[in-house]
Amino acid sequence: MKLLVATVCDAATVREGLLHILGAGVNRFGVSQFPAQLAATFAFQLEFERSELGAEHELAVELADKSDGRIIGGINMRVRPGQGDPSWDPELPVYGPSALPLSMFVIERAGLYEIAITFEGKRLAAIPLTVKEGIVSGATPKSVVVGVPEARAVSTSGGDPAT
């Protein structure tokens, strides 16, 4: 099993086996007062190996307070990945997308938190989150921004594309 995607985002849904993510990369939250609920979603997608299909597996997601290690809340589930659609190539991977609303957790105070995902007791990922009173939620300031490549026309005749 591989963890393909794990992110905190503005919103996420699962439809027809597809994971739809909006506003990925949220790692700081501003709240007007405590206690507070986080208006975000933890989205993740697993890729299962053939040997894991049809069997039950333990999957857990937990939110913890990093200052004292206290578990704020979590969800434990048994997952049984299916064989996939038999009309498709059996070599295609089988994915398990999921979206977990973080509003189910109540944050009592400002601080550093961590959301972690484990599969069969093995920790796959941990995402740090900062919660403060009165700041704006979003990504860490000065986050790395990846540029978008410039589009250009390509000529198949070997000449200058502008001509």
C-alpha positions as CSV (number, residue, x, y, z in Angstrom):
1,M,0.0,0.0,0.0
2,K,1.2,3.5,-0.9
3,L,0.0,6.8,0.3
4,L,-0.3,8.9,-2.9
5,V,-1.9,12.1,-1.5
6,A,-2.3,13.5,2.0
7,T,-3.3,17.1,2.4
8,V,-5.3,19.5,4.5
9,C,-7.5,21.5,2.2
10,D,-10.5,23.9,2.0
11,A,-12.8,21.1,0.8
12,A,-12.7,17.7,-0.7
13,T,-15.2,15.2,-2.0
14,V,-15.1,11.6,-3.3
15,R,-17.3,10.8,-6.3
16,E,-17.1,7.7,-8.5
17,G,-13.7,6.8,-7.0
18,L,-12.2,10.2,-7.7
19,L,-10.8,12.5,-5.1
20,H,-11.7,16.2,-5.8
21,I,-9.6,18.6,-3.8
22,L,-10.1,22.4,-3.4
23,G,-7.4,24.6,-1.9
24,A,-4.8,22.0,-0.9
25,G,-1.9,22.8,1.4
26,V,-3.7,24.6,4.3
27,N,-1.5,24.4,7.4
28,R,-2.5,27.4,9.5
29,F,-5.8,28.3,10.9
30,G,-7.0,31.6,12.4
31,V,-10.0,31.4,14.7
32,S,-12.1,34.1,16.3
33,Q,-12.2,32.3,19.7
34,F,-11.6,29.1,21.5
35,P,-12.9,26.4,21.6
36,A,-13.0,26.2,17.8
37,Q,-13.6,23.8,15.0
38,L,-11.4,23.7,11.9
39,A,-13.2,24.6,8.7
40,A,-11.1,22.3,6.5
41,T,-10.9,18.7,5.3
42,F,-8.1,16.1,5.4
43,A,-8.0,14.4,2.0
44,F,-6.0,11.4,1.2
45,Q,-5.7,8.7,-1.4
46,L,-4.2,5.2,-1.0
47,E,-3.0,2.8,-3.7
48,F,-3.4,-0.8,-2.8
49,E,-1.2,-3.7,-3.9
50,R,-2.9,-6.8,-5.4
51,S,-2.1,-8.8,-2.3
52,E,-4.1,-6.3,-0.2
53,L,-7.3,-6.5,-2.2
54,G,-10.3,-8.3,-0.6
55,A,-8.7,-8.3,2.9
56,E,-9.6,-6.1,5.8
57,H,-7.0,-3.5,6.9
58,E,-6.8,-1.1,9.9
59,L,-6.7,2.6,8.9
60,A,-6.5,5.4,11.5
61,V,-6.4,9.2,11.3
62,E,-5.7,11.2,14.5
63,L,-5.3,14.9,15.4
64,A,-2.9,15.5,18.2
65,D,-1.8,18.5,20.2
66,K,2.0,18.7,19.7
67,S,2.7,20.5,23.0
68,D,1.6,17.6,25.1
69,G,0.9,14.7,22.7
70,R,-2.8,14.6,23.7
71,I,-5.0,13.1,21.0
72,I,-7.8,15.6,20.2
73,G,-9.7,13.0,18.3
74,G,-9.5,10.5,15.5
75,I,-11.2,7.9,13.5
76,N,-10.3,4.2,13.3
77,M,-11.8,2.2,10.4
78,R,-11.5,-1.2,8.8
79,V,-11.1,-0.9,5.1
80,R,-11.6,-3.7,2.5
81,P,-10.3,-2.6,-0.9
82,G,-12.2,-4.3,-3.7
83,Q,-10.9,-5.9,-6.8
84,G,-11.7,-3.0,-9.0
85,D,-13.8,-3.1,-12.2
86,P,-13.1,-6.5,-13.9
87,S,-13.8,-4.9,-17.4
88,W,-10.6,-2.8,-17.0
89,D,-7.0,-4.0,-17.2
90,P,-6.3,-6.0,-14.0
91,E,-2.8,-4.5,-13.8
92,L,-4.3,-1.0,-13.1
93,P,-3.9,0.0,-9.5
94,V,-6.8,0.1,-7.1
95,Y,-7.2,3.5,-5.3
96,G,-8.9,4.3,-2.0
97,P,-9.8,8.0,-1.9
98,S,-11.1,9.6,1.3
99,A,-12.1,13.0,2.7
100,L,-12.4,13.6,6.4
101,P,-13.9,16.8,7.7
102,L,-11.8,18.4,10.4
103,S,-14.8,20.2,11.8
104,M,-15.5,17.0,13.9
105,F,-12.5,18.0,16.1
106,V,-12.7,20.7,18.8
107,I,-9.6,22.7,19.4
108,E,-9.4,24.1,22.9
109,R,-6.4,26.4,22.6
110,A,-3.9,28.0,20.2
111,G,-0.8,25.9,19.3
112,L,0.8,23.4,17.1
113,Y,-1.2,20.3,16.1
114,E,-0.5,17.3,13.9
115,I,-2.8,15.2,11.8
116,A,-1.4,11.7,11.2
117,I,-2.5,8.7,9.1
118,T,-1.6,5.1,9.9
119,F,-2.2,1.9,8.0
120,E,-1.9,-1.4,9.8
121,G,-0.1,0.4,12.6
122,K,2.5,2.0,10.3
123,R,2.6,5.8,10.3
124,L,2.3,6.9,6.7
125,A,2.3,10.7,7.1
126,A,2.0,13.5,9.6
127,I,1.0,17.0,8.7
128,P,1.7,19.9,11.1
129,L,-1.0,22.5,11.7
130,T,-0.9,25.8,13.5
131,V,-4.0,27.3,15.1
132,K,-4.0,30.9,16.4
133,E,-6.6,33.4,17.4
134,G,-7.2,36.2,15.0
135,I,-5.0,35.4,12.0
136,V,-6.1,34.4,8.5
137,S,-6.2,30.7,7.6
138,G,-4.2,29.4,4.7
139,A,-0.8,28.2,3.7
140,T,2.4,29.2,5.5
141,P,3.4,32.8,4.5
142,K,6.3,32.8,2.0
143,S,5.3,29.4,0.7
144,V,7.2,28.2,-2.3
145,V,5.3,29.0,-5.5
146,V,5.9,26.8,-8.5
147,G,5.7,28.8,-11.8
148,V,3.5,27.9,-14.7
149,P,5.4,27.2,-17.9
150,E,4.9,29.7,-20.7
151,A,2.7,28.4,-23.5
152,R,4.2,28.6,-27.0
153,A,3.1,27.4,-30.4
154,V,5.0,24.6,-32.0
155,S,5.3,24.4,-35.8
156,T,5.2,21.0,-37.4
157,S,6.7,22.4,-40.7
158,G,10.0,23.3,-39.0
159,G,9.6,27.0,-39.5
160,D,9.2,29.8,-37.0
161,P,5.8,29.3,-35.2
162,A,5.1,33.1,-35.4
163,T,5.1,33.0,-39.2
